[in-house]
Amino acid sequence: MTAGATTATLTLSGGADRNVAAPIGPARDAAFDHALAVLRDRRDEFNEQGFVPKDYIRLLKQAGIYRASTPAQFGGDAVAPARFLEQIETISTICPATGWVASFGSALSYFGALPLATQEQIYAAGPDLCFAGGLFPMQEATAVEGGYRVTGVWQFASGCAGADVLGVGLKGGPESGGKPLTALLDPTQVTIKENWDVVGMRATGSNEVHVDDVFVPSEQTFVRGGRSLIDEPLNRYPTLAYAAQVLAITALGAARGAVDYCLEVGSARSSITGGNAKGMRPTYQLGIGQAEAKLRSARAFFYEETERIWDLAVAGDPITDKDKALLRLATSNAAHVGREVVQIAFDLTGTGAIYNKHPLQRFVRDSLVPAQHAMLATNTIEAAGAVLLGADLTIPSFP
């Protein structure tokens, strides 16, 4: 360690909220329902302030969201992906941006690549752990005895306002086979700069993370998507694909919320002008039919592949690149179709939907974002096609 550098040790300043999930069963279900009810009341607040606060993160912890990927050997639930994704989808039907933040309850599967002693330290205070990361751009760290000196600025740290542990991306070297690393820090070791001035997914609080000359022990770094030292089914499920899935499902949640709004409005018996209700108009009926068909088809493909790959993980069977490519294809398709369905709902609703306070606006704005993400963009669909054809890939870390 070089003189002047502070040391990043995972003191986990959020330790008081590390073992708060309600018992599995009726109590856990009630905690989840309570979190949904609170979200309906506070979603505008979260959007206006630009982040999901710690007190709401605690409600999600009580509902089990942030122990969903904690290994069973450390007291976690290690929930099957389909079950967790359904929960994020449900949250997203109310507020997709909050669903995005909650989705990082899946991210602890990355930690399986850490030394077991580090994992034991991380989970010592309990399994309910909220992790957020500003992983890009990957910064050049200085390798020193026992670890790295880390300085830099990282973008897109979604959910950083409520995190117990933060990660930042480092360029790898010979010790990582050239693969990029994630370095873990206690939130007290970083400065969060509020620069998240966006239209869509505003409540994710995806601000900048600044680190100034912090020493990070090598045992607090891991290769993202690297080989897990935990041999549980969730740690055998494709890590990077799962990371894409939990983001894509927010688009399907947004689409469900938008279509449900149109169904509610369309079921009225007459319009405010006294004419035929919107739902009685052929164009409205056609739009609803198309939206339902597109949404349910994309959702079926998404969960079909999720369940198929999970069965392989549970059995310990090989998961091939073709398997992963189909999972990524179903995932990227969900993000793109979700956005398309919300646009159908927007068109059906008419001019009133352009107002900021209109109920559809949260779905319109937030649904634009998932398909823009690097893990879900159009080139990932192309890459999936390349794998299925046995052609050369044009993007790294795929599938």
C-alpha positions in Angstrom: 0.0 0.0 0.0 1.2 3.5 -0.9 1.4 6.2 1.7 -1.5 8.6 1.6 -4.1 6.1 0.3 -7.1 5.3 2.4 -8.0 1.7 2.8 -11.3 0.3 1.5 -12.6 -2.2 4.0 -16.1 -3.5 3.9 -17.4 -2.1 7.1 -20.9 -2.1 5.6 -22.4 1.0 7.1 -25.9 -0.3 6.5 -25.4 -3.2 8.9 -28.4 -2.4 10.9 -30.6 -3.4 8.0 -28.8 -6.6 7.1 -31.1 -9.2 8.5 -34.6 -7.8 8.3 -36.5 -10.0 5.7 -39.8 -11.4 6.9 -40.0 -15.2 7.2 -40.9 -17.0 3.9 -44.6 -17.6 3.7 -47.5 -15.3 4.5 -45.4 -12.8 6.4 -43.0 -12.4 3.4 -46.0 -12.1 1.0 -47.5 -9.5 3.2 -44.2 -7.6 3.3 -44.1 -7.6 -0.5 -47.8 -6.4 -0.8 -47.0 -3.7 1.7 -44.0 -2.5 -0.4 -46.2 -2.4 -3.5 -48.9 -0.3 -1.7 -46.3 2.1 -0.4 -44.9 2.4 -3.9 -48.2 3.4 -5.4 -48.3 6.3 -2.9 -44.7 7.3 -3.3 -43.7 6.7 -6.9 -44.1 10.3 -7.9 -41.9 11.3 -5.0 -39.2 8.9 -6.1 -39.3 10.3 -9.6 -39.2 13.9 -8.5 -36.3 13.5 -6.2 -34.4 11.3 -8.6 -33.7 8.2 -6.5 -35.2 5.4 -4.4 -34.4 6.2 -0.7 -33.0 4.0 2.0 -36.3 3.7 3.9 -37.9 2.2 0.9 -35.0 -0.1 0.2 -35.6 -1.4 3.7 -39.1 -2.3 2.8 -37.8 -4.2 -0.2 -35.3 -6.0 2.1 -38.2 -7.0 4.3 -39.9 -8.4 1.2 -36.8 -10.6 0.6 -35.7 -8.8 -2.6 -32.1 -8.2 -1.4 -31.5 -11.7 -0.3 -32.8 -13.3 -3.4 -29.3 -14.0 -4.8 -27.5 -14.4 -1.5 -26.2 -18.0 -1.4 -28.1 -20.4 0.8 -24.8 -21.2 2.6 -24.7 -17.6 3.9 -28.4 -17.5 4.9 -29.8 -16.3 1.6 -32.8 -17.6 -0.4 -31.0 -18.1 -3.8 -34.4 -17.7 -5.5 -35.1 -19.3 -8.8 -34.7 -16.6 -11.5 -38.3 -16.9 -12.8 -39.7 -16.2 -9.3 -37.4 -13.2 -8.8 -38.1 -11.8 -12.3 -41.9 -12.1 -11.7 -41.4 -9.9 -8.5 -39.5 -7.3 -10.4 -42.1 -7.4 -13.2 -44.8 -6.8 -10.6 -43.0 -3.8 -9.1 -42.4 -2.4 -12.6 -46.1 -2.4 -13.4 -46.3 0.3 -10.7 -43.0 2.1 -11.2 -40.4 0.6 -13.7 -37.6 2.8 -12.3 -38.1 1.3 -8.8 -38.2 -2.1 -10.5 -34.9 -1.3 -12.0 -33.4 -0.5 -8.6 -35.0 -3.6 -7.0 -33.6 -5.8 -9.8 -30.1 -5.5 -8.3 -31.3 -7.9 -5.7 -30.0 -10.4 -8.3 -26.5 -8.9 -8.4 -25.0 -10.8 -5.5 -24.6 -13.8 -7.8 -21.5 -11.9 -9.1 -20.0 -12.2 -5.6 -19.6 -15.9 -6.0 -16.3 -15.2 -7.8 -14.9 -13.6 -4.6 -12.7 -15.6 -2.2 -14.9 -17.5 0.3 -13.4 -15.6 3.2 -14.4 -12.3 1.7 -17.9 -13.6 1.1 -18.2 -14.7 4.7 -17.1 -11.2 5.8 -19.7 -9.6 3.5 -22.6 -11.6 4.8 -21.5 -11.7 8.4 -24.1 -9.1 9.4 -26.8 -10.8 7.5 -28.0 -11.8 4.0 -30.0 -8.7 3.1 -27.5 -6.8 1.1 -28.1 -4.0 -1.4 -25.3 -3.7 -4.0 -24.9 -1.0 -6.6 -22.2 -0.5 -9.1 -20.8 2.2 -11.4 -18.8 -0.1 -13.6 -18.0 2.1 -16.6 -15.8 3.5 -17.9 -13.3 0.9 -16.6 -10.5 2.8 -15.0 -6.8 2.0 -14.8 -5.9 1.2 -11.2 -2.4 1.1 -9.8 -1.4 -2.4 -8.7 0.4 -2.3 -5.3 1.3 -4.9 -2.7 -1.9 -6.7 -1.6 -4.2 -4.9 -4.0 -4.9 -1.7 -5.9 -4.9 2.0 -5.5 -8.1 3.2 -7.1 -9.0 6.7 -8.3 -11.6 7.7 -10.9 -15.1 8.5 -11.9 -17.7 6.0 -12.9 -21.1 6.5 -14.5 -24.5 4.9 -14.2 -24.4 3.8 -10.6 -28.1 2.9 -10.4 -29.5 2.6 -6.9 -26.3 4.0 -5.3 -28.3 6.1 -2.8 -29.5 3.1 -1.0 -26.5 0.7 -1.4 -24.7 -1.2 1.4 -21.8 -2.0 -0.9 -20.6 -0.2 -4.1 -18.6 -1.6 -7.0 -16.4 0.2 -9.5 -15.0 -1.2 -12.7 -11.2 -1.6 -13.2 -9.2 -2.6 -16.3 -7.7 -6.0 -15.7 -4.2 -7.2 -16.0 -2.2 -10.4 -16.0 -3.7 -11.4 -12.7 -7.2 -11.5 -14.2 -6.2 -12.8 -17.6 -6.9 -9.4 -19.0 -10.5 -9.5 -18.0 -12.0 -6.4 -16.3 -12.4 -6.4 -12.5 -15.0 -5.1 -10.1 -13.6 -3.6 -6.9 -15.9 -3.4 -3.9 -16.0 -0.4 -1.6 -17.9 0.7 1.4 -20.2 3.7 0.6 -18.3 5.8 3.1 -15.3 5.6 0.8 -16.9 7.2 -2.2 -18.5 10.5 -3.2 -21.7 10.4 -5.2 -22.2 13.3 -7.6 -25.8 13.9 -8.6 -25.6 14.2 -12.4 -28.6 12.0 -13.3 -30.6 14.6 -15.4 -32.7 12.3 -17.6 -36.2 11.7 -18.8 -36.5 8.0 -18.5 -35.7 5.9 -15.4 -35.2 9.0 -13.4 -35.9 7.4 -10.0 -33.0 5.0 -10.4 -30.6 7.7 -9.3 -27.9 6.4 -11.6 -25.4 9.1 -10.6 -21.6 9.3 -10.8 -19.4 7.7 -8.3 -16.1 9.4 -7.4 -13.2 7.6 -5.7 -10.0 9.4 -4.6 -6.9 7.3 -3.9 -8.5 4.4 -2.1 -6.6 1.1 -1.5 -8.7 -1.9 -2.3 -7.4 -5.3 -1.2 -7.2 -7.8 -4.1 -9.6 -10.1 -2.2 -12.2 -7.4 -2.6 -12.1 -7.6 -6.4 -13.5 -10.1 -8.8 -14.0 -10.8 -12.5 -17.6 -9.8 -13.4 -19.2 -13.1 -14.5 -16.1 -15.0 -13.4 -16.2 -18.6 -12.1 -18.2 -18.9 -9.0 -16.7 -20.6 -5.9 -20.3 -21.3 -4.7 -21.8 -24.5 -6.2 -25.5 -23.7 -6.0 -27.9 -23.7 -8.9 -28.2 -19.9 -9.0 -24.4 -19.6 -9.3 -24.5 -22.0 -12.2 -27.2 -19.9 -14.0 -25.5 -17.6 -16.6 -24.5 -14.5 -14.7 -24.3 -12.0 -17.5 -27.6 -13.2 -19.0 -29.3 -12.9 -15.7 -27.9 -9.3 -15.3 -29.6 -8.5 -18.7 -32.8 -10.3 -17.8 -33.5 -8.3 -14.6 -33.3 -5.0 -16.6 -35.4 -6.3 -19.5 -38.2 -7.4 -17.3 -38.8 -3.8 -16.3 -39.9 -3.1 -19.9 -42.4 -5.9 -19.8 -43.7 -4.5 -16.4 -44.0 -1.1 -18.0 -45.9 -2.6 -20.9 -48.3 -4.4 -18.5 -48.9 -1.3 -16.6 -49.7 0.7 -19.8 -52.0 -1.9 -21.3 -53.9 -2.3 -18.0 -54.4 1.5 -17.9 -55.8 1.3 -21.5 -58.1 -1.6 -20.5 -59.4 0.4 -17.6 -60.1 3.5 -19.6 -61.5 1.5 -22.5 -64.0 -0.3 -20.4 -65.9 2.9 -19.6 -69.4 3.0 -21.1 -69.1 6.6 -22.5 -66.5 9.2 -23.2 -66.2 12.5 -21.3 -67.8 14.2 -24.4 -70.8 11.9 -24.3 -69.8 10.0 -27.4 -68.8 6.4 -27.8 -66.4 5.2 -25.2 -62.8 4.6 -26.5 -63.2 0.9 -26.0 -66.1 0.8 -28.4 -64.0 2.1 -31.3 -62.6 -0.5 -33.7 -59.1 1.1 -33.8 -58.9 1.0 -30.0 -60.0 -2.7 -29.9 -57.4 -3.5 -32.6 -54.7 -1.8 -30.6 -55.6 -3.6 -27.4 -55.6 -6.9 -29.2 -52.2 -6.2 -30.8 -50.7 -5.0 -27.6 -51.9 -8.1 -25.6 -50.6 -10.5 -28.3 -47.2 -8.9 -28.5 -46.8 -8.6 -24.8 -47.9 -12.1 -23.9 -45.8 -13.6 -26.8 -42.6 -11.8 -25.7 -43.3 -12.7 -22.1 -43.9 -16.4 -22.9 -40.6 -16.7 -24.8 -38.8 -14.9 -22.0 -40.0 -17.2 -19.2 -39.8 -20.3 -21.3 -36.1 -19.8 -21.8 -35.6 -18.8 -18.2 -37.2 -22.0 -16.9 -35.3 -24.2 -19.5 -31.9 -22.8 -18.5 -32.8 -23.0 -14.8 -33.6 -26.7 -15.2 -30.1 -27.2 -16.6 -28.5 -25.3 -13.8 -30.4 -27.3 -11.1 -29.4 -30.6 -12.8 -25.8 -29.4 -13.1 -26.0 -30.1 -16.9 -23.9 -28.1 -19.4 -25.2 -24.8 -20.5 -24.0 -24.2 -24.0 -23.3 -21.0 -25.9 -26.4 -21.7 -27.9 -28.5 -22.0 -24.7 -27.1 -18.7 -23.5 -27.7 -17.0 -26.9 -31.4 -18.1 -26.9 -31.7 -16.7 -23.3 -30.1 -13.5 -24.4 -32.3 -13.3 -27.5 -35.5 -13.8 -25.4 -34.2 -11.1 -23.0 -33.4 -8.5 -25.6 -36.6 -9.2 -27.4 -38.5 -8.5 -24.2 -36.9 -5.1 -23.8 -37.7 -4.1 -27.4 -41.3 -5.5 -27.5 -42.0 -3.9 -24.1 -41.1 -0.5 -25.5 -43.2 -1.2 -28.6 -46.3 -2.2 -26.6 -46.1 1.0 -24.4 -46.0 3.0 -27.7 -49.2 1.3 -28.8 -50.8 2.3 -25.5 -49.6 5.8 -25.9 -51.1 6.0 -29.4 -54.4 4.7 -28.1 -54.6 7.2 -25.3 -54.4 10.3 -27.5 -53.3 13.8 -26.8 -53.9 13.7 -23.1 -51.0 11.3 -22.7 -48.5 14.1 -23.5 -48.9 15.8 -20.1 -46.2 15.1 -17.6 -48.8 14.2 -14.9 -50.6 11.7 -17.1 -50.6 8.1 -15.7 -49.0 6.7 -18.9 -46.1 9.1 -18.8 -44.0 7.1 -16.3 -44.4 4.0 -18.5 -43.6 5.9 -21.7 -40.5 7.5 -20.3 -39.1 4.5 -18.4 -39.9 2.0 -21.2 -37.5 3.8 -23.5 -34.5 3.0 -21.4 -34.0 -0.9 -21.2 -33.6 -1.4 -25.0 -31.0 1.4 -25.0 -28.8 -0.5 -22.5 -25.6 -2.0 -23.8 -26.7 -5.5 -22.7 -30.1 -5.2 -24.5 -29.4 -3.0 -27.5 -30.2 -4.2 -31.1 -26.7 -5.5 -31.6 -27.3 -8.2 -28.9 -30.1 -9.6 -31.1 -27.7 -9.6 -34.0 -25.1 -11.4 -31.8 -27.6 -14.0 -30.8 -28.3 -14.7 -34.5 -24.6 -15.0 -35.1 -24.3 -17.6 -32.3 -27.2 -19.6 -33.7 -25.6 -19.5 -37.2 -22.1 -20.3 -35.9 -20.8 -17.0 -37.3 -18.2 -14.7 -35.8 -19.3 -12.3 -33.0 -18.9 -8.6 -33.3 -19.5 -7.7 -29.6 -17.4 -8.8 -26.6 -18.6 -10.9 -23.6 -21.4 -12.5 -25.4 -23.4 -14.7 -24.8 
